[in-house]
Amino acid sequence: EQGPVDAVLDTPRHPYTHGLIGSVPSRNQRGVPLRQIPGTTPSLLSLPPGCAFKTRCEHADAACEVMPDLLPLEPLRFARCVHPHV
C-alpha cells in the first residue's frame, strides 16, 4: 500500500497493512494480547505466485492467484490488492 503516511496509518486499506497496524502495541492497554496475523510468512526466496499475502488473508480468493497491478484507491493512494478494505 502506498499513500500519505497519515492516511495509510489512520485507515489502512490493504489487508496486510491493516494487520500490521493492528498488531502494534498500545501504551494505554497494558496486558492486552497483541493481535497476530495468522499463518506463516512465505520465503522471500520462493514467493508463491500472485499475492504473497494470500495464504494469510481472510479475503483471499481465486483472483489473488495473479499479482494485481498497483490499483488507485483514492487520490495519491494505491495498493496491489483486488480486495482493499472499503
C-alpha positions, -999 to +999 in steps of 0.1 A: +000+000+000+012+035-009+000+069+001+003+097+026+016+084+059-013+097+080-039+082+056-022+048+055-018+046+093-052+060+101-072+040+076-052+010+062-068-005+031-046-034+022-053-065+044-016-068+052-012-032+062-044-035+083-029-065+101+004-047+107-012-016+121-035-038+143-005-056+158+012-025+171+012-025+209-007+003+227+008+021+257-027+026+270-037-011+270-012-030+291-017-067+294-039-069+263-027-097+240-012-084+207-033-091+176-014-115+153-016-122+116-023-159+113-002-182+092+035-183+082+054-157+062+064-171+028+101-173+020+114-143+001+135-168-020+104-186-033+073-164-031+041-180-042+026-168-075+002-139-072-003-121-039+024-131-013-002-124+015-029-146+000-023-176+023-027-154+053-055-132+041-092-137+051-103-120+019-082-142-005-099-159-034-090-171-069-084-135-081-054-134-057-036-161-077-024-134-101-004-104-089-026-073-093-014-041-108-009-012-085-045+000-082-057+035-074-078+036-042-083+074-040-061+104-049-025+097-040-034+063-025-026+029-042-024-008-033-017-041-050-048-058-039-081-068-055-099-067-021-088-035-004-109-026+027-136-002+018 
